[in-house]
């Protein structure tokens, strides 16, 4: 339960990202986009609110668009 809290998200995702890289798995870390959001993207305990979901959706579109080029 505590793994996904906002306060330790970047540390957790760094571990996930390293594992994905080591296993040649495409991985999108939402942490930078969520941290750059001008509005709070979290509801509670790491769960996204509507802003968080919009930020994630935008990041996904940008990620997939970049992969198609």
PDB file as gemmi writes it, atoms N, CA and C in Angstrom:
CRYST1    1.000    1.000    1.000  90.00  90.00  90.00 P 1                      
ATOM      1  N   UNK A   1       0.819  -1.196   0.000  1.00  0.00           N  
ATOM      2  CA  UNK A   1       0.000   0.000   0.000  1.00  0.00           C  
ATOM      3  C   UNK A   1       0.863   1.261   0.000  1.00  0.00           C  
ATOM      4  N   UNK A   2       1.932   1.288   0.752  1.00  0.00           N  
ATOM      5  CA  UNK A   2       2.758   2.478   0.821  1.00  0.00           C  
ATOM      6  C   UNK A   2       3.665   2.690  -0.381  1.00  0.00           C  
ATOM      7  N   UNK A   3       3.826   1.681  -1.221  1.00  0.00           N  
ATOM      8  CA  UNK A   3       4.748   1.781  -2.350  1.00  0.00           C  
ATOM      9  C   UNK A   3       4.355   2.878  -3.317  1.00  0.00           C  
ATOM     10  N   UNK A   4       3.074   3.082  -3.541  1.00  0.00           N  
ATOM     11  CA  UNK A   4       2.614   4.005  -4.564  1.00  0.00           C  
ATOM     12  C   UNK A   4       2.331   5.409  -4.047  1.00  0.00           C  
ATOM     13  N   UNK A   5       2.629   5.677  -2.806  1.00  0.00           N  
ATOM     14  CA  UNK A   5       2.382   7.024  -2.297  1.00  0.00           C  
ATOM     15  C   UNK A   5       3.205   8.042  -3.069  1.00  0.00           C  
ATOM     16  N   UNK A   6       2.648   9.220  -3.228  1.00  0.00           N  
ATOM     17  CA  UNK A   6       3.292  10.281  -3.989  1.00  0.00           C  
ATOM     18  C   UNK A   6       4.711  10.554  -3.509  1.00  0.00           C  
ATOM     19  N   UNK A   7       4.932  10.508  -2.223  1.00  0.00           N  
ATOM     20  CA  UNK A   7       6.236  10.872  -1.669  1.00  0.00           C  
ATOM     21  C   UNK A   7       7.349   9.924  -2.084  1.00  0.00           C  
ATOM     22  N   UNK A   8       7.054   8.670  -2.386  1.00  0.00           N  
ATOM     23  CA  UNK A   8       8.132   7.762  -2.778  1.00  0.00           C  
ATOM     24  C   UNK A   8       7.948   7.233  -4.192  1.00  0.00           C  
ATOM     25  N   UNK A   9       7.087   7.859  -4.975  1.00  0.00           N  
ATOM     26  CA  UNK A   9       6.853   7.434  -6.352  1.00  0.00           C  
ATOM     27  C   UNK A   9       8.102   7.393  -7.213  1.00  0.00           C  
ATOM     28  N   UNK A  10       8.890   8.481  -7.263  1.00  0.00           N  
ATOM     29  CA  UNK A  10      10.074   8.466  -8.128  1.00  0.00           C  
ATOM     30  C   UNK A  10      11.048   7.333  -7.811  1.00  0.00           C  
ATOM     31  N   UNK A  11      11.245   7.024  -6.540  1.00  0.00           N  
ATOM     32  CA  UNK A  11      12.143   5.929  -6.157  1.00  0.00           C  
ATOM     33  C   UNK A  11      11.590   4.597  -6.651  1.00  0.00           C  
ATOM     34  N   UNK A  12      10.314   4.379  -6.446  1.00  0.00           N  
ATOM     35  CA  UNK A  12       9.685   3.133  -6.889  1.00  0.00           C  
ATOM     36  C   UNK A  12       9.774   2.996  -8.408  1.00  0.00           C  
ATOM     37  N   UNK A  13       9.441   4.046  -9.120  1.00  0.00           N  
ATOM     38  CA  UNK A  13       9.440   3.965 -10.575  1.00  0.00           C  
ATOM     39  C   UNK A  13      10.831   3.820 -11.148  1.00  0.00           C  
ATOM     40  N   UNK A  14      11.838   4.327 -10.471  1.00  0.00           N  
ATOM     41  CA  UNK A  14      13.213   4.120 -10.920  1.00  0.00           C  
ATOM     42  C   UNK A  14      13.550   2.636 -10.898  1.00  0.00           C  
ATOM     43  N   UNK A  15      13.085   1.930  -9.894  1.00  0.00           N  
ATOM     44  CA  UNK A  15      13.300   0.481  -9.794  1.00  0.00           C  
ATOM     45  C   UNK A  15      12.554  -0.242 -10.911  1.00  0.00           C  
ATOM     46  N   UNK A  16      11.307   0.133 -11.133  1.00  0.00           N  
ATOM     47  CA  UNK A  16      10.509  -0.481 -12.207  1.00  0.00           C  
ATOM     48  C   UNK A  16      11.163  -0.203 -13.555  1.00  0.00           C  
ATOM     49  N   UNK A  17      11.576   1.043 -13.770  1.00  0.00           N  
ATOM     50  CA  UNK A  17      12.198   1.434 -15.039  1.00  0.00           C  
ATOM     51  C   UNK A  17      13.470   0.630 -15.289  1.00  0.00           C  
ATOM     52  N   UNK A  18      14.288   0.465 -14.282  1.00  0.00           N  
ATOM     53  CA  UNK A  18      15.526  -0.314 -14.428  1.00  0.00           C  
ATOM     54  C   UNK A  18      15.217  -1.759 -14.805  1.00  0.00           C  
ATOM     55  N   UNK A  19      14.195  -2.347 -14.182  1.00  0.00           N  
ATOM     56  CA  UNK A  19      13.812  -3.720 -14.499  1.00  0.00           C  
ATOM     57  C   UNK A  19      13.323  -3.814 -15.941  1.00  0.00           C  
ATOM     58  N   UNK A  20      12.490  -2.863 -16.346  1.00  0.00           N  
ATOM     59  CA  UNK A  20      11.990  -2.868 -17.733  1.00  0.00           C  
ATOM     60  C   UNK A  20      13.137  -2.720 -18.720  1.00  0.00           C  
ATOM     61  N   UNK A  21      14.046  -1.798 -18.461  1.00  0.00           N  
ATOM     62  CA  UNK A  21      15.200  -1.607 -19.350  1.00  0.00           C  
ATOM     63  C   UNK A  21      16.022  -2.884 -19.450  1.00  0.00           C  
ATOM     64  N   UNK A  22      16.251  -3.548 -18.323  1.00  0.00           N  
ATOM     65  CA  UNK A  22      17.045  -4.777 -18.314  1.00  0.00           C  
ATOM     66  C   UNK A  22      16.366  -5.907 -19.073  1.00  0.00           C  
ATOM     67  N   UNK A  23      15.050  -5.834 -19.197  1.00  0.00           N  
ATOM     68  CA  UNK A  23      14.299  -6.888 -19.880  1.00  0.00           C  
ATOM     69  C   UNK A  23      13.738  -6.443 -21.229  1.00  0.00           C  
ATOM     70  N   UNK A  24      14.248  -5.334 -21.758  1.00  0.00           N  
ATOM     71  CA  UNK A  24      13.858  -4.802 -23.070  1.00  0.00           C  
ATOM     72  C   UNK A  24      12.339  -4.611 -23.187  1.00  0.00           C  
ATOM     73  N   UNK A  25      11.749  -4.038 -22.131  1.00  0.00           N  
ATOM     74  CA  UNK A  25      10.313  -3.773 -22.096  1.00  0.00           C  
ATOM     75  C   UNK A  25      10.100  -2.267 -22.145  1.00  0.00           C  
ATOM     76  N   UNK A  26       9.272  -1.823 -23.093  1.00  0.00           N  
ATOM     77  CA  UNK A  26       8.951  -0.405 -23.191  1.00  0.00           C  
ATOM     78  C   UNK A  26       8.219   0.016 -21.920  1.00  0.00           C  
ATOM     79  N   UNK A  27       8.645   1.104 -21.338  1.00  0.00           N  
ATOM     80  CA  UNK A  27       8.093   1.535 -20.060  1.00  0.00           C  
ATOM     81  C   UNK A  27       7.886   3.037 -20.081  1.00  0.00           C  
ATOM     82  N   UNK A  28       6.745   3.473 -19.637  1.00  0.00           N  
ATOM     83  CA  UNK A  28       6.464   4.898 -19.544  1.00  0.00           C  
ATOM     84  C   UNK A  28       6.308   5.269 -18.076  1.00  0.00           C  
ATOM     85  N   UNK A  29       7.190   6.116 -17.606  1.00  0.00           N  
ATOM     86  CA  UNK A  29       7.154   6.605 -16.229  1.00  0.00           C  
ATOM     87  C   UNK A  29       6.360   7.902 -16.216  1.00  0.00           C  
ATOM     88  N   UNK A  30       5.225   7.918 -15.555  1.00  0.00           N  
ATOM     89  CA  UNK A  30       4.372   9.098 -15.490  1.00  0.00           C  
ATOM     90  C   UNK A  30       4.871  10.140 -14.486  1.00  0.00           C  
ATOM     91  N   UNK A  31       5.861   9.782 -13.678  1.00  0.00           N  
ATOM     92  CA  UNK A  31       6.309  10.668 -12.609  1.00  0.00           C  
ATOM     93  C   UNK A  31       6.668  12.072 -13.095  1.00  0.00           C  
ATOM     94  N   UNK A  32       7.496  12.231 -14.139  1.00  0.00           N  
ATOM     95  CA  UNK A  32       7.833  13.596 -14.570  1.00  0.00           C  
ATOM     96  C   UNK A  32       6.607  14.413 -14.982  1.00  0.00           C  
ATOM     97  N   UNK A  33       5.691  13.805 -15.709  1.00  0.00           N  
ATOM     98  CA  UNK A  33       4.480  14.525 -16.142  1.00  0.00           C  
ATOM     99  C   UNK A  33       3.611  14.886 -14.947  1.00  0.00           C  
ATOM    100  N   UNK A  34       3.474  13.988 -13.994  1.00  0.00           N  
ATOM    101  CA  UNK A  34       2.661  14.268 -12.812  1.00  0.00           C  
ATOM    102  C   UNK A  34       3.294  15.366 -11.950  1.00  0.00           C  
ATOM    103  N   UNK A  35       4.619  15.329 -11.824  1.00  0.00           N  
ATOM    104  CA  UNK A  35       5.302  16.352 -11.037  1.00  0.00           C  
ATOM    105  C   UNK A  35       5.217  17.728 -11.704  1.00  0.00           C  
ATOM    106  N   UNK A  36       5.146  17.761 -13.034  1.00  0.00           N  
ATOM    107  CA  UNK A  36       5.089  19.026 -13.780  1.00  0.00           C  
ATOM    108  C   UNK A  36       3.678  19.606 -13.843  1.00  0.00           C  
ATOM    109  N   UNK A  37       2.690  18.851 -13.414  1.00  0.00           N  
ATOM    110  CA  UNK A  37       1.305  19.311 -13.480  1.00  0.00           C  
ATOM    111  C   UNK A  37       1.111  20.548 -12.608  1.00  0.00           C  
ATOM    112  N   UNK A  38       0.501  21.622 -13.173  1.00  0.00           N  
ATOM    113  CA  UNK A  38       0.269  22.824 -12.368  1.00  0.00           C  
ATOM    114  C   UNK A  38      -0.793  22.614 -11.279  1.00  0.00           C  
ATOM    115  N   UNK A  39      -1.653  21.637 -11.470  1.00  0.00           N  
ATOM    116  CA  UNK A  39      -2.674  21.319 -10.467  1.00  0.00           C  
ATOM    117  C   UNK A  39      -2.327  19.980  -9.825  1.00  0.00           C  
ATOM    118  N   UNK A  40      -2.735  19.784  -8.592  1.00  0.00           N  
ATOM    119  CA  UNK A  40      -2.481  18.531  -7.876  1.00  0.00           C  
ATOM    120  C   UNK A  40      -3.143  17.374  -8.621  1.00  0.00           C  
ATOM    121  N   UNK A  41      -2.371  16.372  -9.077  1.00  0.00           N  
ATOM    122  CA  UNK A  41      -2.947  15.256  -9.810  1.00  0.00           C  
ATOM    123  C   UNK A  41      -3.387  14.082  -8.924  1.00  0.00           C  
ATOM    124  N   UNK A  42      -3.268  14.246  -7.610  1.00  0.00           N  
ATOM    125  CA  UNK A  42      -3.555  13.134  -6.701  1.00  0.00           C  
ATOM    126  C   UNK A  42      -4.790  13.389  -5.854  1.00  0.00           C  
ATOM    127  N   UNK A  43      -5.531  12.320  -5.644  1.00  0.00           N  
ATOM    128  CA  UNK A  43      -6.702  12.369  -4.766  1.00  0.00           C  
ATOM    129  C   UNK A  43      -6.283  12.003  -3.348  1.00  0.00           C  
ATOM    130  N   UNK A  44      -5.730  10.797  -3.182  1.00  0.00           N  
ATOM    131  CA  UNK A  44      -5.210  10.331  -1.888  1.00  0.00           C  
ATOM    132  C   UNK A  44      -4.338   9.107  -2.126  1.00  0.00           C  
ATOM    133  N   UNK A  45      -3.331   8.935  -1.286  1.00  0.00           N  
ATOM    134  CA  UNK A  45      -2.435   7.770  -1.297  1.00  0.00           C  
ATOM    135  C   UNK A  45      -1.994   7.343  -2.690  1.00  0.00           C  
ATOM    136  N   UNK A  46      -1.629   8.291  -3.523  1.00  0.00           N  
ATOM    137  CA  UNK A  46      -1.121   7.955  -4.848  1.00  0.00           C  
ATOM    138  C   UNK A  46      -2.180   7.752  -5.902  1.00  0.00           C  
ATOM    139  N   UNK A  47      -3.449   7.772  -5.522  1.00  0.00           N  
ATOM    140  CA  UNK A  47      -4.525   7.608  -6.501  1.00  0.00           C  
ATOM    141  C   UNK A  47      -4.732   8.923  -7.239  1.00  0.00           C  
ATOM    142  N   UNK A  48      -4.846   8.839  -8.548  1.00  0.00           N  
ATOM    143  CA  UNK A  48      -5.035  10.041  -9.355  1.00  0.00           C  
ATOM    144  C   UNK A  48      -6.459  10.562  -9.266  1.00  0.00           C  
ATOM    145  N   UNK A  49      -6.582  11.869  -9.356  1.00  0.00           N  
ATOM    146  CA  UNK A  49      -7.887  12.494  -9.513  1.00  0.00           C  
ATOM    147  C   UNK A  49      -8.078  12.745 -11.022  1.00  0.00           C  
ATOM    148  N   UNK A  50      -9.083  13.530 -11.418  1.00  0.00           N  
ATOM    149  CA  UNK A  50      -9.335  13.788 -12.840  1.00  0.00           C  
ATOM    150  C   UNK A  50      -8.122  14.432 -13.508  1.00  0.00           C  
ATOM    151  N   UNK A  51      -7.450  15.333 -12.810  1.00  0.00           N  
ATOM    152  CA  UNK A  51      -6.253  15.971 -13.363  1.00  0.00           C  
ATOM    153  C   UNK A  51      -5.170  14.936 -13.630  1.00  0.00           C  
ATOM    154  N   UNK A  52      -4.957  14.051 -12.688  1.00  0.00           N  
ATOM    155  CA  UNK A  52      -3.946  13.005 -12.861  1.00  0.00           C  
ATOM    156  C   UNK A  52      -4.230  12.125 -14.056  1.00  0.00           C  
ATOM    157  N   UNK A  53      -5.492  11.785 -14.263  1.00  0.00           N  
ATOM    158  CA  UNK A  53      -5.855  10.956 -15.418  1.00  0.00           C  
ATOM    159  C   UNK A  53      -5.640  11.710 -16.729  1.00  0.00           C  
ATOM    160  N   UNK A  54      -5.925  13.006 -16.746  1.00  0.00           N  
ATOM    161  CA  UNK A  54      -5.670  13.804 -17.961  1.00  0.00           C  
ATOM    162  C   UNK A  54      -4.172  13.885 -18.246  1.00  0.00           C  
ATOM    163  N   UNK A  55      -3.386  14.096 -17.204  1.00  0.00           N  
ATOM    164  CA  UNK A  55      -1.932  14.158 -17.362  1.00  0.00           C  
ATOM    165  C   UNK A  55      -1.409  12.828 -17.914  1.00  0.00           C  
ATOM    166  N   UNK A  56      -1.873  11.730 -17.370  1.00  0.00           N  
ATOM    167  CA  UNK A  56      -1.439  10.407 -17.825  1.00  0.00           C  
ATOM    168  C   UNK A  56      -1.865  10.155 -19.268  1.00  0.00           C  
ATOM    169  N   UNK A  57      -3.081  10.521 -19.616  1.00  0.00           N  
ATOM    170  CA  UNK A  57      -3.566  10.324 -20.987  1.00  0.00           C  
ATOM    171  C   UNK A  57      -2.719  11.113 -21.977  1.00  0.00           C  
ATOM    172  N   UNK A  58      -2.409  12.345 -21.628  1.00  0.00           N  
ATOM    173  CA  UNK A  58      -1.576  13.172 -22.499  1.00  0.00           C  
ATOM    174  C   UNK A  58      -0.183  12.562 -22.652  1.00  0.00           C  
ATOM    175  N   UNK A  59       0.375  12.095 -21.552  1.00  0.00           N  
ATOM    176  CA  UNK A  59       1.705  11.465 -21.598  1.00  0.00           C  
ATOM    177  C   UNK A  59       1.685  10.206 -22.464  1.00  0.00           C  
ATOM    178  N   UNK A  60       0.617   9.422 -22.381  1.00  0.00           N  
ATOM    179  CA  UNK A  60       0.499   8.218 -23.212  1.00  0.00           C  
ATOM    180  C   UNK A  60       0.448   8.575 -24.689  1.00  0.00           C  
ATOM    181  N   UNK A  61      -0.364   9.557 -25.046  1.00  0.00           N  
ATOM    182  CA  UNK A  61      -0.462   9.974 -26.448  1.00  0.00           C  
ATOM    183  C   UNK A  61       0.901  10.430 -26.955  1.00  0.00           C  
ATOM    184  N   UNK A  62       1.588  11.251 -26.181  1.00  0.00           N  
ATOM    185  CA  UNK A  62       2.907  11.739 -26.586  1.00  0.00           C  
ATOM    186  C   UNK A  62       3.900  10.585 -26.725  1.00  0.00           C  
ATOM    187  N   UNK A  63       3.831   9.627 -25.808  1.00  0.00           N  
ATOM    188  CA  UNK A  63       4.728   8.463 -25.849  1.00  0.00           C  
ATOM    189  C   UNK A  63       4.486   7.639 -27.109  1.00  0.00           C  
ATOM    190  N   UNK A  64       3.225   7.331 -27.400  1.00  0.00           N  
ATOM    191  CA  UNK A  64       2.910   6.524 -28.574  1.00  0.00           C  
ATOM    192  C   UNK A  64       3.195   7.269 -29.864  1.00  0.00           C  
ATOM    193  N   UNK A  65       2.936   8.567 -29.898  1.00  0.00           N  
ATOM    194  CA  UNK A  65       3.266   9.364 -31.079  1.00  0.00           C  
ATOM    195  C   UNK A  65       4.766   9.339 -31.352  1.00  0.00           C  
ATOM    196  N   UNK A  66       5.568   9.465 -30.302  1.00  0.00           N  
ATOM    197  CA  UNK A  66       7.021   9.443 -30.457  1.00  0.00           C  
ATOM    198  C   UNK A  66       7.504   8.067 -30.945  1.00  0.00           C  
ATOM    199  N   UNK A  67       6.855   7.012 -30.500  1.00  0.00           N  
ATOM    200  CA  UNK A  67       7.248   5.646 -30.904  1.00  0.00           C  
ATOM    201  C   UNK A  67       6.922   5.379 -32.374  1.00  0.00           C  
ATOM    202  N   UNK A  68       5.905   6.069 -32.907  1.00  0.00           N  
ATOM    203  CA  UNK A  68       5.511   5.863 -34.318  1.00  0.00           C  
ATOM    204  C   UNK A  68       6.465   6.549 -35.282  1.00  0.00           C  
ATOM    205  N   UNK A  69       7.210   7.528 -34.813  1.00  0.00           N  
ATOM    206  CA  UNK A  69       8.111   8.288 -35.708  1.00  0.00           C  
ATOM    207  C   UNK A  69       9.351   7.535 -36.029  1.00  0.00           C  
TER     208      UNK A  69                                                      
END                                                                             
